[in-house]
Amino acid sequence: MFLKIKKNLDIHMEHNGLEKQRLVPVTSNFLLNIDHIAELSFYTIKERRIRYDLEGHEFELPINTRVIHMQMTYLYSTRKEMIHGNKGRLVERQYYKLYFFPENVEPYEELRGLIEQQVGNL
């Protein structure tokens, strides 16, 4: 099953392909394969956090911004054999974080509901 993330819903995204702490608006539709998500978490930002847009302008995330954090499986990872000049192995899995500002609760609730339909609860 796929999750379709639609553009123009005022959703913002962060992922490994961007520089650290860069947040971009979702400007085109994309699909995520649920079978390739290894870990998933839902949380709400309760303290001041700073992020940057693509031009490097700083902005503060509003308190009560909701986040869906999806960590992908090891099939979607990068591997480094040398870490800071030392031998070793670093495996960095790909992730996607979707940010829903407080005034944009409906798409968050809809997406969370679709995800939770696929989850077995004990």
C-alpha positions as a Python dict, from the first residue, in 0.01 Angstrom:
ca = {
    (1, 'M'): (0, 0, 0),
    (2, 'F'): (114, 353, -73),
    (3, 'L'): (64, 681, 109),
    (4, 'K'): (-1, 968, -128),
    (5, 'I'): (121, 1300, 5),
    (6, 'K'): (-55, 1577, -185),
    (7, 'K'): (87, 1915, -272),
    (8, 'N'): (-77, 2239, -165),
    (9, 'L'): (-197, 2105, 171),
    (10, 'D'): (51, 2328, 357),
    (11, 'I'): (260, 2028, 457),
    (12, 'H'): (633, 2081, 511),
    (13, 'M'): (897, 1809, 489),
    (14, 'E'): (1247, 1731, 610),
    (15, 'H'): (1456, 1437, 485),
    (16, 'N'): (1816, 1313, 447),
    (17, 'G'): (1848, 1452, 95),
    (18, 'L'): (1843, 1805, 235),
    (19, 'E'): (2099, 1983, 447),
    (20, 'K'): (2044, 1941, 822),
    (21, 'Q'): (1744, 2126, 965),
    (22, 'R'): (1617, 2238, 622),
    (23, 'L'): (1243, 2236, 588),
    (24, 'V'): (1069, 2262, 252),
    (25, 'P'): (702, 2283, 156),
    (26, 'V'): (562, 1986, -33),
    (27, 'T'): (518, 2129, -383),
    (28, 'S'): (432, 1814, -576),
    (29, 'N'): (243, 1492, -508),
    (30, 'F'): (454, 1192, -407),
    (31, 'L'): (396, 835, -294),
    (32, 'L'): (558, 645, -7),
    (33, 'N'): (542, 267, 5),
    (34, 'I'): (420, 171, 354),
    (35, 'D'): (598, -166, 324),
    (36, 'H'): (932, 18, 316),
    (37, 'I'): (877, 204, 643),
    (38, 'A'): (1061, 36, 930),
    (39, 'E'): (971, 275, 1212),
    (40, 'L'): (703, 536, 1243),
    (41, 'S'): (631, 789, 1513),
    (42, 'F'): (382, 1067, 1574),
    (43, 'Y'): (463, 1357, 1801),
    (44, 'T'): (384, 1720, 1871),
    (45, 'I'): (647, 1989, 1911),
    (46, 'K'): (614, 2141, 2258),
    (47, 'E'): (918, 2371, 2267),
    (48, 'R'): (1089, 2628, 2050),
    (49, 'R'): (1264, 2480, 1744),
    (50, 'I'): (1443, 2661, 1466),
    (51, 'R'): (1456, 2539, 1105),
    (52, 'Y'): (1577, 2691, 779),
    (53, 'D'): (1426, 2721, 433),
    (54, 'L'): (1620, 2637, 116),
    (55, 'E'): (1768, 2987, 100),
    (56, 'G'): (1898, 2955, 456),
    (57, 'H'): (1645, 3190, 615),
    (58, 'E'): (1572, 3100, 975),
    (59, 'F'): (1217, 3047, 1099),
    (60, 'E'): (1066, 2915, 1418),
    (61, 'L'): (833, 2617, 1413),
    (62, 'P'): (505, 2698, 1588),
    (63, 'I'): (437, 2524, 1919),
    (64, 'N'): (191, 2234, 1868),
    (65, 'T'): (322, 2156, 1520),
    (66, 'R'): (243, 1789, 1457),
    (67, 'V'): (506, 1562, 1305),
    (68, 'I'): (493, 1224, 1136),
    (69, 'H'): (845, 1075, 1135),
    (70, 'M'): (899, 779, 901),
    (71, 'Q'): (1228, 589, 920),
    (72, 'M'): (1278, 371, 613),
    (73, 'T'): (1415, 14, 608),
    (74, 'Y'): (1784, -65, 569),
    (75, 'L'): (1730, -119, 196),
    (76, 'Y'): (1711, 261, 179),
    (77, 'S'): (2032, 358, 351),
    (78, 'T'): (2376, 493, 278),
    (79, 'R'): (2690, 328, 404),
    (80, 'K'): (3025, 487, 484),
    (81, 'E'): (3335, 275, 543),
    (82, 'M'): (3548, 564, 671),
    (83, 'I'): (3416, 790, 948),
    (84, 'H'): (3623, 1100, 1016),
    (85, 'G'): (3933, 923, 882),
    (86, 'N'): (3884, 611, 1096),
    (87, 'K'): (3786, 267, 977),
    (88, 'G'): (3436, 173, 1068),
    (89, 'R'): (3094, 146, 921),
    (90, 'L'): (2812, 395, 946),
    (91, 'V'): (2471, 304, 813),
    (92, 'E'): (2232, 596, 780),
    (93, 'R'): (1875, 504, 699),
    (94, 'Q'): (1662, 741, 497),
    (95, 'Y'): (1384, 923, 679),
    (96, 'Y'): (1100, 1159, 606),
    (97, 'K'): (948, 1400, 855),
    (98, 'L'): (618, 1561, 764),
    (99, 'Y'): (534, 1879, 955),
    (100, 'F'): (176, 1999, 999),
    (101, 'F'): (145, 2346, 1150),
    (102, 'P'): (-126, 2398, 1416),
    (103, 'E'): (-370, 2556, 1170),
    (104, 'N'): (-334, 2252, 941),
    (105, 'V'): (-466, 1968, 1158),
    (106, 'E'): (-709, 1804, 912),
    (107, 'P'): (-450, 1657, 671),
    (108, 'Y'): (-250, 1531, 970),
    (109, 'E'): (-552, 1357, 1122),
    (110, 'E'): (-650, 1208, 785),
    (111, 'L'): (-301, 1071, 718),
    (112, 'R'): (-259, 942, 1072),
    (113, 'G'): (-596, 768, 1051),
    (114, 'L'): (-498, 593, 727),
    (115, 'I'): (-170, 477, 880),
    (116, 'E'): (-334, 352, 1199),
    (117, 'Q'): (-581, 143, 997),
    (118, 'Q'): (-278, -65, 893),
    (119, 'V'): (-156, -113, 1252),
    (120, 'G'): (-255, -396, 1481),
    (121, 'N'): (-295, -272, 1839),
    (122, 'L'): (-256, -492, 2148),
}
